[in-house]
Each structure stands twice: as C-alpha cells, then as structure tokens.
Amino acid sequence: MKDLPLKVSKYPSIADAQGAHIVILSEKEKSQLQSAIDGANCENALIITEGSGLVKAGSCISLVVRDNKLTFEISKSNIESRSLNVSSQLLALGIEVD
C-alpha cells in the first residue's frame, strides 16, 4: 500500500460499502456474503471472511482454524474473477481451494 492512505470503516450493511477495496465479513456477518459477491458496490473488492467453507461459497480468503492453528483458505479463481491479482507466495501460505 506504500504511500496510499488507509481508511477503515464499519458499515451497517454491505450495501453501504461503496468503493471499498477490501470487505471483511466476520462469522456473524457471513449471511451478507452473497450480497458482497453480487453487489456492484464491491465488484472489485477483496472479500475476506471467517469460517470454513466460505471460499467455496465465493469468498476470496477465509480465516479458519485447523489443528488448533489459525490459517486461511484462499481461492485464486475467486480473486481473479474480481479483477484482482494474487501472488504465488500468498497462495503457498494458505490452503488453496478451487
């Protein structure tokens, strides 16, 4: 992100997150995942969720606990479908799901 400004905002609903570059949905907010995927407000946003199986439901990255350790599931195709790039180094760190 180098010299770019960073702004963190919390929105009451995904519809209010217009222009967001990263959308993070907690486990409690996973019901809004489909709205984030389909919403024009977030069409090029990286969608990060919390919970197993959400990458298969369309999330780009999902934080999960495996063997009592925090890790993440990641989908190269979900990321690329949002016109984003992902490094092979990041893919190697996570559990790739496609």
GUBAVEX-577201 format. One record per residue: x, y, z of N, C-alpha, C in turn. Coordinates in steps of 0.2 Angstrom, whole numbers, padded with zeros to 4 digits, always signed. Example, Ala and Ser with C-alpha at 12.3 -4.5 7.8 and 13.67 -1.06 7.14 Angstrom:
2
+0066-0028+0039+0062-0022+0039+0066-0016+0039+0064-0011+0035+0068-0005+0036+0064+0000+0039
END
This chain:
98
+0004-0006+0000+0000+0000+0000+0004+0006+0000+0010+0005+0001+0016+0010+0001+0013+0017+0003+0012+0022-0001+0011+0029+0001+0003+0030+0000-0001+0025-0001-0008+0026-0001-0011+0027+0006-0016+0031+0006-0019+0032+0013-0024+0026+0014-0024+0024+0021-0028+0019+0023-0034+0021+0027-0040+0019+0025-0046+0021+0029-0050+0015+0031-0051+0014+0037-0055+0008+0040-0062+0011+0042-0067+0008+0039-0074+0010+0041-0078+0003+0042-0083+0004+0047-0088-0001+0048-0095+0001+0046-0098-0003+0042-0104-0001+0039-0110-0005+0042-0116-0003+0042-0121-0007+0045-0123-0012+0040-0122-0011+0034-0124-0017+0029-0119-0016+0023-0119-0022+0019-0114-0022+0014-0116-0017+0008-0122-0015+0008-0124-0010+0003-0121-0003+0004-0119-0002+0010-0116+0004+0011-0109+0005+0010-0106-0001+0008-0098-0001+0007-0096+0001+0000-0099+0006-0002-0097+0008-0009-0090+0010-0010-0087+0007-0015-0080+0009-0016-0075+0006-0012-0077+0001-0008-0072-0002-0003-0067-0007-0008-0061-0007-0005-0056-0011-0009-0056-0018-0006-0057-0018+0001-0057-0024+0005-0063-0024+0009-0067-0030+0009-0073-0031+0013-0071-0037+0017-0072-0036+0024-0071-0041+0029-0077-0043+0032-0080-0049+0032-0086-0051+0035-0084-0056+0041-0086-0054+0047-0085-0059+0052-0090-0065+0052-0089-0069+0056-0093-0075+0056-0100-0074+0057-0102-0069+0061-0108-0066+0062-0111-0063+0056-0107-0060+0051-0109-0057+0045-0109-0061+0039-0108-0068+0040-0107-0072+0034-0114-0072+0030-0119-0070+0033-0126-0070+0029-0125-0065+0023-0121-0060+0024-0120-0055+0019-0115-0056+0013-0113-0062+0013-0108-0064+0008-0110-0064+0001-0116-0067+0000-0119-0066-0007-0120-0059-0009-0122-0055-0005-0123-0048-0006-0117-0045-0008-0111-0046-0005-0105-0044-0006-0102-0046-0013-0104-0052-0015-0101-0055-0021-0105-0052-0027-0112-0051-0026-0116-0049-0031-0116-0041-0032-0115-0038-0026-0116-0031-0026-0111-0027-0031-0114-0022-0034-0110-0018-0039-0105-0013-0034-0107-0012-0028-0103-0008-0024-0096-0011-0022-0096-0017-0023-0090-0021-0021-0087-0025-0026-0088-0024-0032-0087-0028-0038-0079-0030-0038-0075-0025-0037-0068-0027-0037-0064-0027-0030-0068-0028-0025-0066-0029-0018-0063-0036-0017-0058-0036-0013-0056-0042-0010-0060-0044-0004-0064-0050-0004-0068-0052+0001-0065-0057+0005-0065-0055+0012-0062-0059+0017-0067-0061+0022-0067-0067+0023-0072-0070+0028-0069-0074+0034-0073-0076+0038-0071-0080+0044-0075-0086+0044-0072-0092+0043-0076-0098+0044-0074-0103+0038-0075-0109+0039-0073-0115+0034-0079-0115+0029-0077-0116+0023-0081-0117+0018-0084-0111+0014-0082-0105+0016-0084-0099+0013-0081-0097+0007-0075-0100+0006-0072-0099-0001-0075-0103-0006-0078-0108-0005-0082-0112-0010-0088-0108-0011-0091-0104-0006-0097-0100-0007-0095-0093-0011-0089-0092-0012-0087-0086-0016-0082-0081-0013-0081-0082-0006-0076-0078-0003-0069-0079-0006-0065-0073-0006-0058-0074-0009-0053-0077-0004-0054-0075+0002-0050-0078+0008-0054-0079+0014-0053-0084+0017-0057-0086+0023-0053-0088+0029-0053-0085+0034-0049-0087+0040-0052-0093+0043-0048-0098+0045-0050-0104+0048-0046-0107+0053-0048-0111+0057-0044-0114+0062-0043-0122+0060-0037-0124+0060-0036-0131+0058-0030-0133+0063-0031-0139+0066-0027-0142+0071-0025-0137+0076-0030-0133+0078-0028-0128+0084-0024-0122+0081-0023-0121+0075-0019-0116+0072-0023-0111+0067-0022-0105+0067-0026-0100+0063-0022-0101+0056-0026-0102+0051-0023-0102+0044-0029-0099+0040-0028-0099+0033-0033-0097+0029-0034-0101+0023-0040-0101+0020-0042-0104+0014-0042-0099+0009-0040-0100+0003-0039-0095-0002-0041-0098-0009-0044-0094-0013-0046-0096-0020-0043-0091-0025-0039-0094-0029-0036-0089-0035-0041-0088-0040-0046-0092-0041-0051-0091-0046-0056-0085-0044-0058-0086-0037-0062-0081-0034-0059-0074-0034-0053-0074-0033-0049-0067-0033-0048-0064-0040-0047-0069-0045-0046-0066-0052-0052-0064-0055-0058-0067-0052-0065-0066-0055-0067-0059-0053-0063-0056-0048-0065-0049-0046-0060-0044-0049-0056-0046-0054-0051-0042-0057-0045-0040-0053-0043-0045-0048-0038-0044-0044-0032-0049-0045-0026-0047-0044-0021-0052-0044-0019-0055-0038-0016-0061-0038-0014-0064-0031-0007-0067-0033-0002-0066-0028+0005-0069-0029+0005-0076-0027+0009-0080-0030+0010-0087-0029+0013-0088-0022+0016-0083-0019+0018-0083-0012+0013-0083-0007+0008-0079-0008+0002-0079-0004-0002-0086-0005-0003-0088-0011-0006-0094-0012-0003-0100-0008+0004-0100-0008+0008-0105-0005+0007-0105+0003+0005-0099+0006+0004-0099+0013-0002-0102+0015-0007-0102+0011-0014-0104+0013-0016-0111+0010-0022-0112+0011-0025-0119+0009-0029-0117+0003-0026-0118-0003-0029-0117-0009-0035-0121-0011-0041-0117-0012-0047-0120-0013-0050-0118-0020-0052-0122-0024-0054-0120-0031-0059-0125-0033
END
